[in-house]
Amino acid sequence: MTFDSFSWASLLAKREALVIDRLRPRGMALTAALEEAGAVVTLAPGQSIAADRLGERKYSLIVLSLSVGEPVLDRMAPSLAAAGAPQVVVLVEPPRHAEIRAICPHARIGDHRMSDRELVMFIIGTPDE
């Protein structure tokens, strides 16, 4: 049986997700991909706003999408590295994976080359068929 046999919208069903991306078109595309898979998504246009949102409510999934050379802000790093934090996915260029892993060792680290389907499968931790 394959995932195509299931409803795609059930893969992230009702998961509260926070997508953080300072590039609006890319953030909107990530939001749409997660919503299509069933997540309830809040889009933050930057890390400072995301840090505020994380203080206001709990999310079961955080997707931090970093632009080329964009650092993880000091204000954001504790939220990402906190023990018992929600599932964190960081999308960043491959040469920076080790740098990001040092900041957020429990994060799943990918890059922006993933398709929408690959992203959802990456989040749920299942290889695509």
FENVEN-V399820 format. One record per backbone hydrogen bond with DSSP energy under -0.5 kcal/mol. NH is the residue of the N-H (numbers start at 1). CO is the residue of the C=O. E is the energy in kcal/mol with one decimal. If there is no record, write none. Layout:
{{NH	CO	E} {NH	CO	E}}
This chain:
{{5	2	-1.5} {6	3	-1.6} {8	6	-0.6} {10	7	-2.1} {11	8	-1.7} {12	37	-3.2} {13	10	-0.9} {14	38	-2.1} {15	12	-2.4} {17	15	-0.7} {17	40	-2.9} {18	61	-2.5} {19	17	-0.5} {19	42	-2.7} {20	63	-3.1} {21	19	-0.5} {21	44	-2.1} {22	65	-0.5} {24	22	-0.9} {27	23	-2.6} {28	24	-2.9} {29	25	-1.9} {30	26	-2.4} {31	27	-2.5} {32	28	-2.6} {33	29	-2.2} {34	30	-2.3} {35	31	-2.7} {36	32	-2.4} {37	33	-1.1} {38	35	-1.8} {39	34	-2.4} {40	15	-2.9} {41	39	-0.7} {42	17	-2.5} {44	19	-3.3} {44	42	-0.6} {50	46	-2.0} {51	47	-2.5} {52	48	-1.5} {53	49	-2.4} {54	50	-2.7} {55	51	-1.1} {55	52	-0.5} {56	52	-0.9} {56	53	-0.7} {57	53	-1.7} {60	16	-1.8} {61	16	-1.6} {62	87	-2.8} {63	18	-3.1} {64	62	-0.6} {64	89	-2.9} {65	20	-3.0} {65	63	-0.7} {66	64	-0.7} {66	91	-2.7} {70	67	-2.2} {73	71	-0.7} {76	73	-1.2} {77	73	-2.3} {78	74	-0.8} {79	76	-0.7} {80	76	-1.6} {81	77	-2.3} {82	78	-1.1} {85	82	-1.7} {87	60	-1.5} {89	62	-3.0} {90	108	-2.4} {91	64	-2.8} {92	90	-0.6} {92	110	-2.4} {96	93	-2.3} {97	94	-1.8} {100	96	-2.4} {101	97	-2.5} {102	98	-1.7} {103	99	-1.1} {104	100	-2.7} {107	104	-1.7} {108	88	-2.7} {109	107	-0.6} {110	90	-2.6} {110	108	-0.6} {114	111	-1.3} {119	115	-2.5} {120	116	-2.2} {121	117	-2.5} {122	118	-2.4} {123	119	-2.4} {124	120	-2.2} {125	121	-0.7} {126	121	-2.3}}
